Amino acid sequence: MKKPLWQFLLLLLLLHVSPATSFAQQFPDRPVKIIVPYTAGGGTDVVARALAQQLNELWKQPVVVENKAGAGASLGADFVAKSTPDGYTLLFSDLSPFVINPHIYDKLPFDPLKDLEPIALGVQLSPALAVSNNTPGPGVKELLDYARANPDKLTYASPGVGNYTHVAFEYLKHMANVKMVHVPYRGTNQVMPDLLSGRIDMFLVTISVFTQYEKDKQLRVIAAATEKRLPLRPDLPTIGETVPGYSIDVWFGLAGPAGTPAAILDKINADTRQVLNEKKFNESFIIPQAYQAGTLTRAQFAAKVRAEHEKWRELVRISGAKVQQ
């Protein structure tokens, strides 16, 4: 007896369901590890842990954050690039290992465009320039005037050589024609005590890092590094208002090893966007941090990474920043 046509078509459909799609439907069925390529407590780490908690609740599986700092975020990125491509080891980082390190380091142990798969844009940052209380000048103009009159007397910190902060300052030095001394640290948490004590003069990172210190008058936030003034701080001028043409675009993103099944990557992207844009989480975490939650599809985020790769190539070239290994 012949089977009805619909049963025959259903059988064909089931036979053509890919193992990856079936696997993605079950993902995750065990703990997921998120690698942060910076020390614990910094901006990247804080966002990664907030995201991990949200995914933990959605997936009903442990999502563990592990810090692997070093080599301007390349150490942690390389670890993920060489991990099993199954979705259970992910990278959460700022843009440095994706689009800056390939241009600033003379050699890397991995190719971020070939060995890492962009998964999801986590958040857009609001980078701002803060100075210690004993640093000269109330604003950017006075600060730069002092720097021109006193070459290499002012110092700036970064959370690691090759980090976006490093390149952003070198770019500013070039655009403003000033000389300042770079003092690299292993993470934001190591920077802050020295900034507050005045052992270093300035630091540029997402503004939420400075918020409480500014309220307590322990430092001064003097400018945003974005193209336009920050919606939450319209009173704060941009660096570009003093140095025309200066601005940087900074974000945190999620990636996995190349070769991870597309169905799994798509699921992680969709779930990440879902939890980051959840109303309660936005109101309690995203907005107070002056972040903007990512809404890009995986393809859109991959296109952004490629575009930023070329943009930061030019910024690195202009800045002259380079790391010899």
Secondary structure, 3 states (H helix, E strand, C coil): CCCCHHHHHHHHHHHCCCHHHHHHHHCCCCCEEEEECCCCCCHHHHHHHHHHHHHHHHHCCCEEEEECCCHHHHHHHHHHHCCCCCCCEEEEEECHHHHHHHHHECCCCCCHHHHEEEEEEEEECCEEEEEECCCCCCCHHHHHHHHHHCCCCCEEEECCCCCHHHHHHHHHHHHHCCCCEEEECCCHHHHHHHHHHCCCCEEEEEHHHCHHHHHCCCEEEEEECCCCCECCECCCCEHHHCCCCCCCCCEEEEEEECCCCHHHHHHHHHHHHHHHCCHHHHHHHHCCCCCEECCCCHHHHHHHHHHHHHHHHHHHHHHCCCECC
